[in-house]
Amino acid sequence: MSPEIGDRLILSPDEGFPDLMKALPRKGTVENLARSVNGDEWIIFALDHPFEYVRAQANEEPERIIASRLLIKSRWEGHGIKHGGDTGVFILVVSEALQLNEQPIDPHSFHFDGWGLCRKIES
């Protein structure tokens, strides 16, 4: 079962690039759900406390983002995020909230920086 809008989650580090992993764990709320261009459902995860995220691409100036939202979805086909147990998730960093206005979303337009473990928590 997938989380519903308003559910509380905690996102913990698993594997990924240091810039993201050092910012975890983070608590937040399921703000909404977004369908991607390939039909997958992503969770728009609004963080309780935003963090500064710096991502450097080869031959480009580092990009500084105040990350207040992440996109997450289960890495495990057919398994949603549940209460009391960790689920492996993909993590995409949203650089601007405007990116979420157009649906369906294209996951390639967000920063993929790693995987995390996520579970539902009490409000």
Secondary structure per residue as TSV (DSSP state, phi and psi in degrees):
chain	resnum	aa	ss	phi	psi
A	1	M	-	360.0	131.8
A	2	S	-	-81.8	154.6
A	3	P	-	-63.2	156.0
A	4	E	-	-107.9	160.6
A	5	I	T	-55.7	131.8
A	6	G	T	96.8	-15.6
A	7	D	-	-63.8	145.5
A	8	R	E	-95.2	137.6
A	9	L	E	-132.3	158.1
A	10	I	E	-124.5	132.9
A	11	L	E	-112.3	122.1
A	12	S	E	-115.3	159.6
A	13	P	E	-70.2	151.4
A	14	D	E	-134.3	-81.6
A	15	E	E	-134.5	146.1
A	16	G	E	159.3	-170.5
A	17	F	-	-78.7	146.1
A	18	P	H	-56.4	-35.3
A	19	D	H	-58.7	-37.2
A	20	L	H	-84.3	-44.1
A	21	M	H	-61.9	-34.6
A	22	K	T	-72.2	-15.6
A	23	A	T	-88.1	-7.2
A	24	L	-	-102.1	153.6
A	25	P	-	-81.7	158.3
A	26	R	E	-139.7	139.8
A	27	K	E	-100.5	155.9
A	28	G	E	-173.9	-168.3
A	29	T	E	-127.2	143.4
A	30	V	E	-70.5	109.1
A	31	E	E	-82.7	-38.3
A	32	N	E	-169.6	176.7
A	33	L	E	-118.8	146.0
A	34	A	E	-132.6	134.7
A	35	R	E	-91.0	137.6
A	36	S	B	-94.3	169.9
A	37	V	T	-61.9	-23.8
A	38	N	T	-98.2	10.1
A	39	G	S	92.0	-4.3
A	40	D	-	-73.4	149.8
A	41	E	E	-99.8	126.3
A	42	W	E	-111.2	149.3
A	43	I	E	-96.0	128.1
A	44	I	E	-87.1	111.0
A	45	F	E	-104.5	107.5
A	46	A	E	-87.4	118.0
A	47	L	E	-76.4	142.7
A	48	D	E	-64.3	-38.2
A	49	H	E	-133.4	107.2
A	50	P	E	-60.4	162.7
A	51	F	E	-137.9	157.4
A	52	E	E	-83.1	129.5
A	53	Y	E	-120.1	127.1
A	54	V	E	-118.0	122.5
A	55	R	E	-125.5	122.5
A	56	A	-	-107.8	125.6
A	57	Q	-	-98.7	153.2
A	58	A	T	-55.3	133.9
A	59	N	T	61.5	23.4
A	60	E	S	-131.4	157.0
A	61	E	-	-66.9	144.3
A	62	P	-	-60.0	141.5
A	63	E	E	-102.3	125.8
A	64	R	E	-102.2	128.0
A	65	I	E	-128.8	137.1
A	66	I	E	-91.1	103.5
A	67	A	E	-83.3	111.9
A	68	S	E	-110.9	-14.4
A	69	R	E	-137.5	146.4
A	70	L	E	-128.4	156.2
A	71	L	E	-105.5	131.7
A	72	I	E	-135.1	150.2
A	73	K	E	-154.4	152.5
A	74	S	E	-61.0	139.1
A	75	R	S	-81.8	-13.5
A	76	W	S	-103.7	109.7
A	77	E	T	-52.3	127.4
A	78	G	T	80.6	3.1
A	79	H	-	-118.3	123.0
A	80	G	-	-92.1	176.5
A	81	I	-	-80.6	129.3
A	82	K	B	-123.1	169.1
A	83	H	B	-80.9	132.9
A	84	G	T	84.6	-3.0
A	85	G	B	-143.3	143.9
A	86	D	-	-79.6	141.5
A	87	T	E	-122.2	133.0
A	88	G	E	-69.7	132.6
A	89	V	E	-132.0	150.7
A	90	F	E	-79.6	145.8
A	91	I	E	-123.8	123.3
A	92	L	E	-115.7	133.4
A	93	V	E	-91.3	127.9
A	94	V	-	-90.3	118.0
A	95	S	S	-82.9	-30.4
A	96	E	-	-142.6	135.5
A	97	A	G	-58.9	-27.7
A	98	L	G	-60.5	-25.1
A	99	Q	G	-60.8	-23.3
A	100	L	G	-89.0	-6.6
A	101	N	T	-72.4	-33.5
A	102	E	S	-93.7	126.8
A	103	Q	S	-122.7	143.3
A	104	P	S	-73.1	156.4
A	105	I	B	-85.3	155.0
A	106	D	-	-107.8	108.4
A	107	P	G	-54.5	-26.3
A	108	H	G	-71.5	-10.5
A	109	S	G	-90.1	4.0
A	110	F	S	-115.1	164.5
A	111	H	E	-84.9	115.0
A	112	F	E	-89.5	124.7
A	113	D	E	-134.5	7.3
A	114	G	E	153.0	-171.1
A	115	W	E	-122.5	151.8
A	116	G	E	-136.6	179.7
A	117	L	E	-116.9	134.1
A	118	C	E	-134.5	146.9
A	119	R	E	-152.0	156.7
A	120	K	E	-74.6	147.0
A	121	I	E	-131.1	167.4
A	122	E	-	-71.7	149.7
A	123	S	-	-64.7	360.0
